[in-house]
Amino acid sequence: MLLADRSWSDVQRGVTVVVPVGSFEQHGPHLPFDTDAVIASAVGARVADHLGAALLPSLMYGSSGEHQSFAGTVSIGAEALRLVIVELVRSLRTWAGRVVLVNGHGGNAPALAASVAQLVAEGHEVGWVPCEWISCTPDGLPWDAHAGRSETSLMLHLDPDRVDLTRAEVGNTTPVGELMAAMMAGGVAAVAPNGVLGDPTGASAEEGEVLLASMVAAALDRLGDPPHAASQERR
């Protein structure tokens, strides 16, 4: 049930509610700013369908300070995001049962972990899951981190009209773990001037469909309600 399309009389008290959490940040020259929100919404929709839950529109603005050097990026920071999630869930819980937050941007994770810990301590039934995927591409290569083959494939599957492959560029393909210190100091622009951490070469809608299925399986596995594919290896 997409809650935005309904009236209050359609909502049953105690229903489970799924909230996608995205970001509004650069995704290279070829992907839109709301890529993380699009992916989180797609995973959230399928999770909600599996759980028989209500689905909220995505929370668009997140903690994206590492991308702030790129024009167009909008970030509210970790502390503001934490407070937004706390108040959002407190409001939902006046009529909803379980609340599930589906996170599409890694930079949001500290705020989600802190807010959920606080809310659980307050007695709320709430949890969060990341959008994570299987470890390797079909040709045995590791999936890249940002605006590379993985996210480009997902967007080609979910919203192909908003992907401009004529502008796709290879970015920094060094494993993210080796770049973390430099990114902490100077943001993504310090290691990838084009905003890409990876290589979109080889991206396809077919791979995006496989990735999305693995994300949904992983999310349901974490929630304790796995589909048949939940045993796949995850990143």
C-alpha positions in Angstrom: 0.0 0.0 0.0 1.6 3.3 -1.1 0.4 5.5 1.7 0.7 8.7 -0.4 -2.1 7.5 -2.7 -4.5 6.7 0.1 -6.7 8.5 2.6 -6.7 8.1 6.4 -9.8 5.8 6.2 -7.7 3.3 4.2 -5.1 2.9 7.0 -5.5 0.2 9.6 -4.0 1.0 13.0 -1.1 -1.3 13.9 0.0 -1.7 10.2 3.7 -2.2 9.5 5.2 0.8 7.8 8.3 0.8 5.5 10.3 4.1 5.1 12.9 4.3 2.4 15.8 6.6 3.3 17.9 8.1 0.5 20.0 11.1 -0.3 20.3 13.9 -2.8 23.9 13.8 -3.9 26.0 13.7 -7.1 26.3 10.4 -8.8 28.8 11.1 -11.5 28.1 12.8 -14.8 25.6 10.2 -15.9 23.2 9.4 -13.0 20.6 11.6 -11.2 21.0 13.2 -7.8 18.3 11.0 -6.3 19.8 7.7 -7.3 20.0 6.4 -3.7 16.4 7.4 -3.1 15.2 5.6 -6.2 17.1 2.4 -5.2 15.9 2.6 -1.6 12.3 3.1 -2.7 12.5 0.1 -5.1 13.8 -2.1 -2.3 11.4 -0.7 0.2 8.4 -1.3 -2.2 9.3 -4.9 -2.6 9.9 -5.4 1.2 6.6 -3.7 1.9 4.8 -6.0 -0.6 6.4 -9.1 1.0 5.4 -7.9 4.5 2.0 -6.6 3.6 3.1 -3.2 4.9 2.3 0.4 4.0 5.0 2.3 2.1 5.9 5.9 2.7 7.6 8.2 0.1 11.4 8.2 0.5 13.1 10.5 2.9 15.1 12.4 0.2 17.7 14.4 2.1 20.4 12.6 4.1 23.9 12.9 5.4 26.1 13.4 2.3 28.8 15.8 3.4 31.4 13.7 1.6 29.8 14.8 -1.7 29.3 18.5 -0.8 32.1 19.7 -3.1 29.9 18.8 -6.1 27.3 21.4 -7.1 23.8 20.2 -6.6 24.4 18.0 -3.6 22.1 18.7 -0.6 23.0 17.3 2.8 21.4 17.9 6.2 24.1 16.1 8.1 24.1 13.2 10.5 22.7 14.9 13.6 19.8 16.5 11.7 19.0 13.2 10.0 19.1 11.4 13.4 16.6 13.9 14.8 14.3 13.7 11.7 14.2 9.9 12.0 13.5 10.0 15.7 10.6 12.4 15.3 9.3 10.6 12.2 9.2 7.3 13.9 7.6 8.8 17.1 4.9 10.2 14.9 4.4 7.0 13.0 4.2 4.9 16.1 1.1 6.8 17.3 -0.9 4.7 14.8 1.6 2.2 13.2 3.0 -1.1 14.5 6.4 -2.0 13.3 8.5 0.6 11.4 11.2 -0.6 9.0 13.7 1.9 7.6 15.4 0.9 4.3 18.6 2.8 3.8 20.0 3.5 0.3 23.1 5.6 1.2 26.0 4.4 3.3 26.6 7.9 4.8 23.2 7.7 6.6 24.2 4.6 8.5 25.6 6.3 11.7 22.5 8.5 12.0 20.2 5.5 11.5 22.1 3.3 14.0 21.9 6.1 16.6 18.3 7.0 16.1 17.1 3.4 16.1 19.0 2.6 19.3 17.3 5.6 21.0 13.9 4.7 19.7 14.2 1.0 20.7 15.3 2.2 24.2 12.1 4.3 24.2 10.1 1.1 23.6 9.4 1.5 19.9 9.3 -1.4 17.5 11.6 -0.2 14.8 14.6 -1.4 12.8 16.7 -0.5 9.8 18.3 -2.4 7.0 20.8 -1.4 4.3 20.5 -1.8 0.6 23.3 -4.4 0.1 24.0 -6.8 -2.7 25.8 -10.0 -3.7 29.6 -9.7 -3.5 30.7 -10.0 -7.1 29.6 -9.2 -10.7 28.8 -12.2 -13.0 32.4 -12.1 -14.3 33.9 -12.3 -10.8 34.8 -8.7 -10.2 33.9 -6.8 -7.0 31.0 -4.4 -7.3 32.1 -0.8 -7.1 31.0 1.8 -4.5 29.5 4.9 -6.1 28.1 5.7 -9.5 29.9 2.7 -11.1 28.7 -0.5 -12.6 26.4 -1.5 -9.7 24.4 1.7 -9.3 24.4 2.3 -13.0 22.9 -1.2 -13.6 20.3 -0.6 -10.9 19.2 2.6 -12.5 19.2 1.1 -16.0 16.7 -1.4 -14.6 14.6 1.0 -12.5 14.7 4.3 -14.4 16.6 4.0 -17.7 15.3 7.2 -19.2 17.3 9.1 -16.5 20.6 7.4 -17.2 22.9 9.1 -19.8 25.5 6.5 -20.8 27.0 8.9 -23.3 28.3 10.8 -20.3 29.5 7.8 -18.2 33.1 8.0 -17.2 35.5 5.6 -15.4 36.3 7.0 -11.9 38.7 5.9 -9.2 38.7 2.1 -9.2 40.9 1.7 -6.1 39.1 -0.3 -3.4 37.1 2.1 -1.2 38.8 0.9 2.0 42.1 2.2 0.6 40.6 5.6 -0.1 38.8 6.1 3.1 41.4 8.2 4.9 41.7 10.6 1.9 37.9 10.8 1.6 37.5 11.6 5.3 39.9 14.4 4.9 38.8 15.9 1.6 35.6 14.2 0.5 34.9 12.2 -2.6 36.3 15.0 -4.9 39.7 14.5 -3.3 40.0 11.0 -4.8 37.5 11.1 -7.7 37.1 14.5 -9.4 34.3 13.2 -11.6 32.4 11.8 -8.6 32.7 8.2 -9.6 34.1 5.5 -7.4 34.2 2.6 -9.8 33.7 1.9 -13.5 30.2 2.0 -15.1 31.5 0.0 -18.1 29.5 -3.2 -18.6 26.4 -1.9 -16.7 23.1 -3.4 -17.8 19.5 -3.5 -16.9 19.7 -7.2 -16.6 22.4 -7.0 -14.0 20.4 -4.3 -12.2 17.5 -6.7 -12.0 19.7 -9.4 -10.4 21.2 -6.8 -8.0 17.7 -5.6 -6.9 16.5 -9.1 -6.2 19.6 -9.7 -4.1 19.0 -6.5 -2.1 15.4 -7.4 -1.4 16.5 -10.9 -0.3 19.2 -9.5 2.0 16.8 -7.0 3.6 14.2 -9.6 4.3 16.9 -11.9 5.6 17.9 -9.3 8.1 14.3 -8.7 9.1 13.9 -12.4 9.8 11.5 -13.1 6.9 13.7 -14.3 4.1 12.5 -15.3 0.6 14.1 -18.2 -1.2 17.1 -16.2 -2.4 18.1 -14.9 1.0 21.0 -17.3 1.3 23.0 -15.5 -1.4 26.3 -14.1 -0.4 26.1 -10.4 0.3 28.5 -7.5 0.2 
